Amino acid sequence: MIQVCDPPRQRQVRRLSAEEFFTLVRCGGAGFYRPCSEVLRMLTAGEAWGTAGAALLVLPLTADTAAAAALRSWLGRRQLEGGCLLTALLVLPLTADTAAAAALRNWLGRRQLEGGCLLTPPVNTGEELPARLVEIAAARADRLRRKGTAWAVVECTETAAALLPLYFRQGFGLRALRPLESLAPCFLLRTGCVPAHTAPVWVPLEDRVQLALLLAKGYAALDSRPYGGSLALALYPLKETE
């Protein structure tokens, strides 16, 4: 049986406990959150933020599914009736002892490390986009980063076309398309991209070769627009060479 949840006018975004985040990753985490020992290191170093009842169309927690059963096993008898799963991400310092942060540091060298933060990819077990979560997490990273730079990772999956505009709205610019540690290529975004005063070059999101070439030349994608069933990205040269 499928339960349709009417979304509240504004999703409640809050800090999650390590147990909540770990359970959510077990239900809907992607390759970024493997193995379990890496997730534990992330939780030790960073902050987990999430939304309650983030899905528009969800299964009841009493459903006979593996995801619901995994959450029931942790909750026991608590909060089962009428509950909805969550969406979440982590805010990590760039100096964190995790594989993802280390891979980003290796690529950056000594640039922009001091006080910087990293937003991990959203874990989403529902269909609704985590716009409010990205907004709150970006604001939290801005407060924590001091004079450093905030970075964000979006995995190159079928949801990337929907997720990237959420980060553009929060002042992130797409700076690279590259593998991160042992993962498939990821979109790496950062704050503080200042474009030159010139017309953008529009590149379809699916044209990964042209996109990677322009990013390697120092361009940054700062905006997007619908293109077919996906996106076209607006790439600008930056004023300062990073």
C-alpha positions as protocol buffer text, in pm:
chain_id: "A"
residue {
  index: 1
  type: MET
  ca { x: 0 y: 0 z: 0 }
}
residue {
  index: 2
  type: ILE
  ca { x: 130 y: 346 z: -95 }
}
residue {
  index: 3
  type: GLN
  ca { x: 73 y: 647 z: 123 }
}
residue {
  index: 4
  type: VAL
  ca { x: 56 y: 997 z: -27 }
}
residue {
  index: 5
  type: CYS
  ca { x: 186 y: 1265 z: 208 }
}
residue {
  index: 6
  type: ASP
  ca { x: 76 y: 1624 z: 159 }
}
residue {
  index: 7
  type: PRO
  ca { x: 391 y: 1833 z: 184 }
}
residue {
  index: 8
  type: PRO
  ca { x: 400 y: 2102 z: 450 }
}
residue {
  index: 9
  type: ARG
  ca { x: 446 y: 2459 z: 334 }
}
residue {
  index: 10
  type: GLN
  ca { x: 803 y: 2456 z: 456 }
}
residue {
  index: 11
  type: ARG
  ca { x: 1016 y: 2152 z: 529 }
}
residue {
  index: 12
  type: GLN
  ca { x: 1173 y: 2133 z: 872 }
}
residue {
  index: 13
  type: VAL
  ca { x: 1550 y: 2116 z: 837 }
}
residue {
  index: 14
  type: ARG
  ca { x: 1742 y: 2008 z: 1147 }
}
residue {
  index: 15
  type: ARG
  ca { x: 2058 y: 1847 z: 1270 }
}
residue {
  index: 16
  type: LEU
  ca { x: 2039 y: 1469 z: 1250 }
}
residue {
  index: 17
  type: SER
  ca { x: 2196 y: 1225 z: 1490 }
}
residue {
  index: 18
  type: ALA
  ca { x: 2462 y: 988 z: 1364 }
}
residue {
  index: 19
  type: GLU
  ca { x: 2214 y: 700 z: 1400 }
}
residue {
  index: 20
  type: GLU
  ca { x: 1952 y: 877 z: 1187 }
}
residue {
  index: 21
  type: PHE
  ca { x: 2197 y: 959 z: 910 }
}
residue {
  index: 22
  type: PHE
  ca { x: 2353 y: 614 z: 908 }
}
residue {
  index: 23
  type: THR
  ca { x: 2010 y: 450 z: 888 }
}
residue {
  index: 24
  type: LEU
  ca { x: 1912 y: 676 z: 599 }
}
residue {
  index: 25
  type: VAL
  ca { x: 2230 y: 590 z: 411 }
}
residue {
  index: 26
  type: ARG
  ca { x: 2151 y: 221 z: 452 }
}
residue {
  index: 27
  type: CYS
  ca { x: 1807 y: 284 z: 299 }
}
residue {
  index: 28
  type: GLY
  ca { x: 1901 y: 510 z: 10 }
}
residue {
  index: 29
  type: GLY
  ca { x: 2271 y: 599 z: 5 }
}
residue {
  index: 30
  type: ALA
  ca { x: 2468 y: 595 z: -319 }
}
residue {
  index: 31
  type: GLY
  ca { x: 2831 y: 508 z: -394 }
}
residue {
  index: 32
  type: PHE
  ca { x: 2967 y: 813 z: -214 }
}
residue {
  index: 33
  type: TYR
  ca { x: 2859 y: 662 z: 118 }
}
residue {
  index: 34
  type: ARG
  ca { x: 3052 y: 335 z: 92 }
}
residue {
  index: 35
  type: PRO
  ca { x: 3196 y: 159 z: 285 }
}
residue {
  index: 36
  type: CYS
  ca { x: 3027 y: 191 z: 624 }
}
residue {
  index: 37
  type: SER
  ca { x: 3358 y: 272 z: 794 }
}
residue {
  index: 38
  type: GLU
  ca { x: 3394 y: 578 z: 569 }
}
residue {
  index: 39
  type: VAL
  ca { x: 3047 y: 700 z: 666 }
}
residue {
  index: 40
  type: LEU
  ca { x: 3141 y: 668 z: 1034 }
}
residue {
  index: 41
  type: ARG
  ca { x: 3452 y: 881 z: 974 }
}
residue {
  index: 42
  type: MET
  ca { x: 3238 y: 1143 z: 800 }
}
residue {
  index: 43
  type: LEU
  ca { x: 2993 y: 1150 z: 1090 }
}
residue {
  index: 44
  type: THR
  ca { x: 3278 y: 1190 z: 1338 }
}
residue {
  index: 45
  type: ALA
  ca { x: 3424 y: 1487 z: 1150 }
}
residue {
  index: 46
  type: GLY
  ca { x: 3115 y: 1668 z: 1024 }
}
residue {
  index: 47
  type: GLU
  ca { x: 2755 y: 1765 z: 1083 }
}
residue {
  index: 48
  type: ALA
  ca { x: 2454 y: 1577 z: 945 }
}
residue {
  index: 49
  type: TRP
  ca { x: 2160 y: 1790 z: 831 }
}
residue {
  index: 50
  type: GLY
  ca { x: 1829 y: 1664 z: 698 }
}
residue {
  index: 51
  type: THR
  ca { x: 1460 y: 1720 z: 641 }
}
residue {
  index: 52
  type: ALA
  ca { x: 1172 y: 1529 z: 797 }
}
residue {
  index: 53
  type: GLY
  ca { x: 914 y: 1385 z: 563 }
}
residue {
  index: 54
  type: ALA
  ca { x: 1098 y: 1498 z: 251 }
}
residue {
  index: 55
  type: ALA
  ca { x: 917 y: 1271 z: 6 }
}
residue {
  index: 56
  type: LEU
  ca { x: 595 y: 1358 z: -173 }
}
residue {
  index: 57
  type: LEU
  ca { x: 519 y: 994 z: -245 }
}
residue {
  index: 58
  type: VAL
  ca { x: 646 y: 758 z: 22 }
}
residue {
  index: 59
  type: LEU
  ca { x: 589 y: 417 z: 166 }
}
residue {
  index: 60
  type: PRO
  ca { x: 438 y: 388 z: 512 }
}
residue {
  index: 61
  type: LEU
  ca { x: 697 y: 279 z: 767 }
}
residue {
  index: 62
  type: THR
  ca { x: 491 y: -33 z: 824 }
}
residue {
  index: 63
  type: ALA
  ca { x: 534 y: -136 z: 458 }
}
residue {
  index: 64
  type: ASP
  ca { x: 682 y: -475 z: 370 }
}
residue {
  index: 65
  type: THR
  ca { x: 994 y: -334 z: 199 }
}
residue {
  index: 66
  type: ALA
  ca { x: 1366 y: -361 z: 273 }
}
residue {
  index: 67
  type: ALA
  ca { x: 1410 y: 16 z: 323 }
}
residue {
  index: 68
  type: ALA
  ca { x: 1118 y: 45 z: 565 }
}
residue {
  index: 69
  type: ALA
  ca { x: 1226 y: -270 z: 749 }
}
residue {
  index: 70
  type: ALA
  ca { x: 1579 y: -131 z: 796 }
}
residue {
  index: 71
  type: LEU
  ca { x: 1440 y: 186 z: 950 }
}
residue {
  index: 72
  type: ARG
  ca { x: 1194 y: -7 z: 1169 }
}
residue {
  index: 73
  type: SER
  ca { x: 1477 y: -222 z: 1302 }
}
residue {
  index: 74
  type: TRP
  ca { x: 1653 y: 90 z: 1431 }
}
residue {
  index: 75
  type: LEU
  ca { x: 1341 y: 272 z: 1553 }
}
residue {
  index: 76
  type: GLY
  ca { x: 1196 y: -27 z: 1732 }
}
residue {
  index: 77
  type: ARG
  ca { x: 846 y: 80 z: 1836 }
}
residue {
  index: 78
  type: ARG
  ca { x: 919 y: 451 z: 1818 }
}
residue {
  index: 79
  type: GLN
  ca { x: 760 y: 684 z: 1560 }
}
residue {
  index: 80
  type: LEU
  ca { x: 633 y: 413 z: 1323 }
}
residue {
  index: 81
  type: GLU
  ca { x: 279 y: 524 z: 1256 }
}
residue {
  index: 82
  type: GLY
  ca { x: 249 y: 771 z: 969 }
}
residue {
  index: 83
  type: GLY
  ca { x: 623 y: 849 z: 954 }
}
residue {
  index: 84
  type: CYS
  ca { x: 816 y: 941 z: 641 }
}
residue {
  index: 85
  type: LEU
  ca { x: 1180 y: 888 z: 549 }
}
residue {
  index: 86
  type: LEU
  ca { x: 1436 y: 1169 z: 531 }
}
residue {
  index: 87
  type: THR
  ca { x: 1678 y: 1338 z: 298 }
}
residue {
  index: 88
  type: ALA
  ca { x: 2014 y: 1450 z: 430 }
}
residue {
  index: 89
  type: LEU
  ca { x: 2372 y: 1553 z: 362 }
}
residue {
  index: 90
  type: LEU
  ca { x: 2689 y: 1621 z: 562 }
}
residue {
  index: 91
  type: VAL
  ca { x: 2886 y: 1940 z: 615 }
}
residue {
  index: 92
  type: LEU
  ca { x: 3253 y: 1841 z: 649 }
}
residue {
  index: 93
  type: PRO
  ca { x: 3567 y: 2047 z: 708 }
}
residue {
  index: 94
  type: LEU
  ca { x: 3810 y: 2014 z: 416 }
}
residue {
  index: 95
  type: THR
  ca { x: 4070 y: 1893 z: 665 }
}
residue {
  index: 96
  type: ALA
  ca { x: 3853 y: 1594 z: 765 }
}
residue {
  index: 97
  type: ASP
  ca { x: 4018 y: 1252 z: 774 }
}
residue {
  index: 98
  type: THR
  ca { x: 3791 y: 1103 z: 507 }
}
residue {
  index: 99
  type: ALA
  ca { x: 3862 y: 967 z: 161 }
}
residue {
  index: 100
  type: ALA
  ca { x: 3645 y: 1225 z: -16 }
}
residue {
  index: 101
  type: ALA
  ca { x: 3800 y: 1525 z: 161 }
}
residue {
  index: 102
  type: ALA
  ca { x: 4149 y: 1383 z: 104 }
}
residue {
  index: 103
  type: ALA
  ca { x: 4080 y: 1337 z: -268 }
}
residue {
  index: 104
  type: LEU
  ca { x: 3960 y: 1697 z: -296 }
}
residue {
  index: 105
  type: ARG
  ca { x: 4268 y: 1820 z: -106 }
}
residue {
  index: 106
  type: ASN
  ca { x: 4496 y: 1624 z: -339 }
}
residue {
  index: 107
  type: TRP
  ca { x: 4335 y: 1790 z: -640 }
}
residue {
  index: 108
  type: LEU
  ca { x: 4342 y: 2139 z: -489 }
}
residue {
  index: 109
  type: GLY
  ca { x: 4699 y: 2113 z: -365 }
}
residue {
  index: 110
  type: ARG
  ca { x: 4750 y: 2391 z: -112 }
}
residue {
  index: 111
  type: ARG
  ca { x: 4476 y: 2614 z: -252 }
}
residue {
  index: 112
  type: GLN
  ca { x: 4175 y: 2724 z: -49 }
}
residue {
  index: 113
  type: LEU
  ca { x: 4209 y: 2461 z: 221 }
}
residue {
  index: 114
  type: GLU
  ca { x: 4223 y: 2667 z: 539 }
}
residue {
  index: 115
  type: GLY
  ca { x: 3881 y: 2682 z: 698 }
}
residue {
  index: 116
  type: GLY
  ca { x: 3706 y: 2535 z: 395 }
}
residue {
  index: 117
  type: CYS
  ca { x: 3398 y: 2309 z: 401 }
}
residue {
  index: 118
  type: LEU
  ca { x: 3261 y: 2030 z: 186 }
}
residue {
  index: 119
  type: LEU
  ca { x: 2893 y: 1947 z: 130 }
}
residue {
  index: 120
  type: THR
  ca { x: 2847 y: 1579 z: 55 }
}
residue {
  index: 121
  type: PRO
  ca { x: 2588 y: 1459 z: -201 }
}
residue {
  index: 122
  type: PRO
  ca { x: 2227 y: 1455 z: -78 }
}
residue {
  index: 123
  type: VAL
  ca { x: 2087 y: 1118 z: 26 }
}
residue {
  index: 124
  type: ASN
  ca { x: 1726 y: 1118 z: -89 }
}
residue {
  index: 125
  type: THR
  ca { x: 1484 y: 830 z: -43 }
}
residue {
  index: 126
  type: GLY
  ca { x: 1190 y: 1016 z: -198 }
}
residue {
  index: 127
  type: GLU
  ca { x: 1103 y: 1213 z: -509 }
}
residue {
  index: 128
  type: GLU
  ca { x: 1104 y: 1570 z: -380 }
}
residue {
  index: 129
  type: LEU
  ca { x: 1410 y: 1785 z: -447 }
}
residue {
  index: 130
  type: PRO
  ca { x: 1597 y: 1890 z: -129 }
}
residue {
  index: 131
  type: ALA
  ca { x: 1593 y: 2262 z: -212 }
}
residue {
  index: 132
  type: ARG
  ca { x: 1544 y: 2379 z: 149 }
}
residue {
  index: 133
  type: LEU
  ca { x: 1810 y: 2137 z: 274 }
}
residue {
  index: 134
  type: VAL
  ca { x: 2067 y: 2266 z: 23 }
}
residue {
  index: 135
  type: GLU
  ca { x: 1983 y: 2624 z: 123 }
}
residue {
  index: 136
  type: ILE
  ca { x: 2030 y: 2557 z: 496 }
}
residue {
  index: 137
  type: ALA
  ca { x: 2344 y: 2346 z: 446 }
}
residue {
  index: 138
  type: ALA
  ca { x: 2501 y: 2613 z: 223 }
}
residue {
  index: 139
  type: ALA
  ca { x: 2431 y: 2877 z: 488 }
}
residue {
  index: 140
  type: ARG
  ca { x: 2579 y: 2652 z: 756 }
}
residue {
  index: 141
  type: ALA
  ca { x: 2892 y: 2592 z: 546 }
}
residue {
  index: 142
  type: ASP
  ca { x: 2925 y: 2967 z: 492 }
}
residue {
  index: 143
  type: ARG
  ca { x: 2927 y: 3022 z: 869 }
}
residue {
  index: 144
  type: LEU
  ca { x: 3176 y: 2744 z: 936 }
}
residue {
  index: 145
  type: ARG
  ca { x: 3423 y: 2807 z: 656 }
}
residue {
  index: 146
  type: ARG
  ca { x: 3571 y: 3127 z: 804 }
}
residue {
  index: 147
  type: LYS
  ca { x: 3799 y: 3260 z: 524 }
}
residue {
  index: 148
  type: GLY
  ca { x: 3801 y: 2934 z: 332 }
}
residue {
  index: 149
  type: THR
  ca { x: 3591 y: 2812 z: 42 }
}
residue {
  index: 150
  type: ALA
  ca { x: 3279 y: 2598 z: 49 }
}
residue {
  index: 151
  type: TRP
  ca { x: 3276 y: 2305 z: -192 }
}
residue {
  index: 152
  type: ALA
  ca { x: 2994 y: 2068 z: -283 }
}
residue {
  index: 153
  type: VAL
  ca { x: 2984 y: 1729 z: -453 }
}
residue {
  index: 154
  type: VAL
  ca { x: 2704 y: 1612 z: -682 }
}
residue {
  index: 155
  type: GLU
  ca { x: 2732 y: 1261 z: -820 }
}
residue {
  index: 156
  type: CYS
  ca { x: 2696 y: 1219 z: -1196 }
}
residue {
  index: 157
  type: THR
  ca { x: 2367 y: 1032 z: -1188 }
}
residue {
  index: 158
  type: GLU
  ca { x: 2027 y: 1085 z: -1347 }
}
residue {
  index: 159
  type: THR
  ca { x: 1937 y: 1327 z: -1065 }
}
residue {
  index: 160
  type: ALA
  ca { x: 2223 y: 1569 z: -1140 }
}
residue {
  index: 161
  type: ALA
  ca { x: 2012 y: 1776 z: -1383 }
}
residue {
  index: 162
  type: ALA
  ca { x: 1763 y: 1844 z: -1105 }
}
residue {
  index: 163
  type: LEU
  ca { x: 2021 y: 1902 z: -830 }
}
residue {
  index: 164
  type: LEU
  ca { x: 2269 y: 2138 z: -999 }
}
residue {
  index: 165
  type: PRO
  ca { x: 2027 y: 2437 z: -1021 }
}
residue {
  index: 166
  type: LEU
  ca { x: 1972 y: 2412 z: -645 }
}
residue {
  index: 167
  type: TYR
  ca { x: 2342 y: 2479 z: -588 }
}
residue {
  index: 168
  type: PHE
  ca { x: 2360 y: 2756 z: -849 }
}
residue {
  index: 169
  type: ARG
  ca { x: 2086 y: 2940 z: -656 }
}
residue {
  index: 170
  type: GLN
  ca { x: 2303 y: 2928 z: -342 }
}
residue {
  index: 171
  type: GLY
  ca { x: 2604 y: 3086 z: -512 }
}
residue {
  index: 172
  type: PHE
  ca { x: 2795 y: 2772 z: -609 }
}
residue {
  index: 173
  type: GLY
  ca { x: 2965 y: 2742 z: -946 }
}
residue {
  index: 174
  type: LEU
  ca { x: 3055 y: 2418 z: -1120 }
}
residue {
  index: 175
  type: ARG
  ca { x: 3435 y: 2404 z: -1140 }
}
residue {
  index: 176
  type: ALA
  ca { x: 3525 y: 2047 z: -1233 }
}
residue {
  index: 177
  type: LEU
  ca { x: 3400 y: 1716 z: -1362 }
}
residue {
  index: 178
  type: ARG
  ca { x: 3632 y: 1449 z: -1233 }
}
residue {
  index: 179
  type: PRO
  ca { x: 3652 y: 1130 z: -1029 }
}
residue {
  index: 180
  type: LEU
  ca { x: 3668 y: 1175 z: -654 }
}
residue {
  index: 181
  type: GLU
  ca { x: 3864 y: 894 z: -489 }
}
residue {
  index: 182
  type: SER
  ca { x: 3726 y: 564 z: -626 }
}
residue {
  index: 183
  type: LEU
  ca { x: 3392 y: 709 z: -738 }
}
residue {
  index: 184
  type: ALA
  ca { x: 3270 y: 763 z: -1091 }
}
residue {
  index: 185
  type: PRO
  ca { x: 3311 y: 1124 z: -1212 }
}
residue {
  index: 186
  type: CYS
  ca { x: 3147 y: 1382 z: -986 }
}
residue {
  index: 187
  type: PHE
  ca { x: 3048 y: 1743 z: -1033 }
}
residue {
  index: 188
  type: LEU
  ca { x: 3260 y: 1961 z: -802 }
}
residue {
  index: 189
  type: LEU
  ca { x: 3113 y: 2299 z: -717 }
}
residue {
  index: 190
  type: ARG
  ca { x: 3252 y: 2587 z: -512 }
}
residue {
  index: 191
  type: THR
  ca { x: 3156 y: 2931 z: -387 }
}
residue {
  index: 192
  type: GLY
  ca { x: 3330 y: 3254 z: -476 }
}
residue {
  index: 193
  type: CYS
  ca { x: 3337 y: 3219 z: -856 }
}
residue {
  index: 194
  type: VAL
  ca { x: 3354 y: 3569 z: -1011 }
}
residue {
  index: 195
  type: PRO
  ca { x: 3279 y: 3564 z: -1386 }
}
residue {
  index: 196
  type: ALA
  ca { x: 3433 y: 3791 z: -1645 }
}
residue {
  index: 197
  type: HIS
  ca { x: 3198 y: 4037 z: -1813 }
}
residue {
  index: 198
  type: THR
  ca { x: 3130 y: 3833 z: -2123 }
}
residue {
  index: 199
  type: ALA
  ca { x: 2848 y: 3632 z: -2274 }
}
residue {
  index: 200
  type: PRO
  ca { x: 2826 y: 3274 z: -2149 }
}
residue {
  index: 201
  type: VAL
  ca { x: 2893 y: 2963 z: -2350 }
}
residue {
  index: 202
  type: TRP
  ca { x: 2592 y: 2731 z: -2328 }
}
residue {
  index: 203
  type: VAL
  ca { x: 2678 y: 2362 z: -2317 }
}
residue {
  index: 204
  type: PRO
  ca { x: 2430 y: 2072 z: -2280 }
}
residue {
  index: 205
  type: LEU
  ca { x: 2480 y: 1880 z: -1958 }
}
residue {
  index: 206
  type: GLU
  ca { x: 2507 y: 1555 z: -2154 }
}
residue {
  index: 207
  type: ASP
  ca { x: 2802 y: 1690 z: -2361 }
}
residue {
  index: 208
  type: ARG
  ca { x: 3050 y: 1582 z: -2096 }
}
residue {
  index: 209
  type: VAL
  ca { x: 3353 y: 1614 z: -2328 }
}
residue {
  index: 210
  type: GLN
  ca { x: 3291 y: 1981 z: -2414 }
}
residue {
  index: 211
  type: LEU
  ca { x: 3195 y: 2052 z: -2055 }
}
residue {
  index: 212
  type: ALA
  ca { x: 3514 y: 1897 z: -1916 }
}
residue {
  index: 213
  type: LEU
  ca { x: 3730 y: 2083 z: -2172 }
}
residue {
  index: 214
  type: LEU
  ca { x: 3588 y: 2424 z: -2080 }
}
residue {
  index: 215
  type: LEU
  ca { x: 3610 y: 2356 z: -1707 }
}
residue {
  index: 216
  type: ALA
  ca { x: 3975 y: 2254 z: -1751 }
}
residue {
  index: 217
  type: LYS
  ca { x: 4039 y: 2588 z: -1925 }
}
residue {
  index: 218
  type: GLY
  ca { x: 3921 y: 2779 z: -1619 }
}
residue {
  index: 219
  type: TYR
  ca { x: 3553 y: 2825 z: -1696 }
}
residue {
  index: 220
  type: ALA
  ca { x: 3279 y: 2781 z: -1437 }
}
residue {
  index: 221
  type: ALA
  ca { x: 2912 y: 2693 z: -1487 }
}
residue {
  index: 222
  type: LEU
  ca { x: 2707 y: 2946 z: -1290 }
}
residue {
  index: 223
  type: ASP
  ca { x: 2356 y: 2908 z: -1427 }
}
residue {
  index: 224
  type: SER
  ca { x: 2134 y: 2672 z: -1624 }
}
residue {
  index: 225
  type: ARG
  ca { x: 1821 y: 2656 z: -1834 }
}
residue {
  index: 226
  type: PRO
  ca { x: 1601 y: 2372 z: -1960 }
}
residue {
  index: 227
  type: TYR
  ca { x: 1732 y: 2198 z: -2268 }
}
residue {
  index: 228
  type: GLY
  ca { x: 1526 y: 1916 z: -2410 }
}
residue {
  index: 229
  type: GLY
  ca { x: 1460 y: 1684 z: -2120 }
}
residue {
  index: 230
  type: SER
  ca { x: 1769 y: 1800 z: -1932 }
}
residue {
  index: 231
  type: LEU
  ca { x: 1979 y: 2116 z: -1885 }
}
residue {
  index: 232
  type: ALA
  ca { x: 2211 y: 2348 z: -2068 }
}
residue {
  index: 233
  type: LEU
  ca { x: 2481 y: 2505 z: -1849 }
}
residue {
  index: 234
  type: ALA
  ca { x: 2603 y: 2866 z: -1878 }
}
residue {
  index: 235
  type: LEU
  ca { x: 2984 y: 2864 z: -1859 }
}
residue {
  index: 236
  type: TYR
  ca { x: 3182 y: 3182 z: -1796 }
}
residue {
  index: 237
  type: PRO
  ca { x: 3555 y: 3245 z: -1783 }
}
residue {
  index: 238
  type: LEU
  ca { x: 3654 y: 3359 z: -1435 }
}
residue {
  index: 239
  type: LYS
  ca { x: 3820 y: 3687 z: -1356 }
}
residue {
  index: 240
  type: GLU
  ca { x: 4100 y: 3529 z: -1157 }
}
residue {
  index: 241
  type: THR
  ca { x: 4288 y: 3212 z: -1240 }
}
residue {
  index: 242
  type: GLU
  ca { x: 4248 y: 2969 z: -951 }
}
